[in-house]
Amino acid sequence: MRVLIEVLHIVAGLLAAMVIASLAAWSYRRATNDIWLVATVAMVAVVVMGIGPLRRAYAADRARLHGNEEAARDD
């Protein structure tokens, strides 16, 4: 379940970046290429920053499935 939540966070970040970039590109057409370049870099950063929490969530879910409740805690 934690993995699903983390994936949804990443998807929400990507969608937010796409919406902001598309609105910015629409409002200032002369800089469309630059806006999408910055948005692409931001989307890559969202994915890279989401890898750590995703790995921790996977480890916690896996520990819970194998019955190791101590390793699955978020303390």
N, C-alpha and C positions, 0 to 999 in steps of 0.2 A: 504494500500500500504506500509506503514511503517513497518508493521508486516512482510510482505513478505521480505522486504529488510533486516530486522534483522535476520530472519530465514536463508536467503541466506548467511549472514555474518557468522553465526554459522556453517553452512554446509561447507563453504569455509575453515574455521579454522580447522574443523575436517578432511577434505580432505587433507589439507596441512600437518597436523600432521601425517596422515596415509602414505602419500607419503614420507615424510622425514624419518619416522620410517622404512618403508619397504626398502628404499635405504640404510639406516644405517645398518639394519639387514642383508641385502644382502652383504654388503661390509665387515662386521665383524661378521661372523657366530658364533664365540665362545660366543658372548654377546647377542645373539638374544633375549633370554628371558628377560634380563635386559633392552634392548632397548625397547621392547614392553611394559614392565612394566612402564617405564618412559613415553612412548607415551600414554599409557592408562590414566595415571595421568594427562598428559597435555590435553588430550581430555576431561576429566571430568572438568578440570579447564576452558576450552573454553566454555563448556556448562553452567557452573555455572556463569561465568562472563557475559554470554550473556542473562541471565535471567532478570537482571535489565533493560537493554535497550529494551528488548522484552516487558516487562511489561509497560514501558513508551510509547513505540510505540503503543501498544494495547489501552492504555488509550487515547492517542492522536487521533487514528483512530476512536475510539468509540465516543469521544467528537465531532469530525467532523461530524460523521453520525447523531448525535442527534442535530446538529445545533449550538453547543456551540463552536464558533470559538476562543474565548478567551482562553479556556482551551486547545485547540489543538495547539496553537502556541509553538514554540521551544525557546522562548526568555529566 
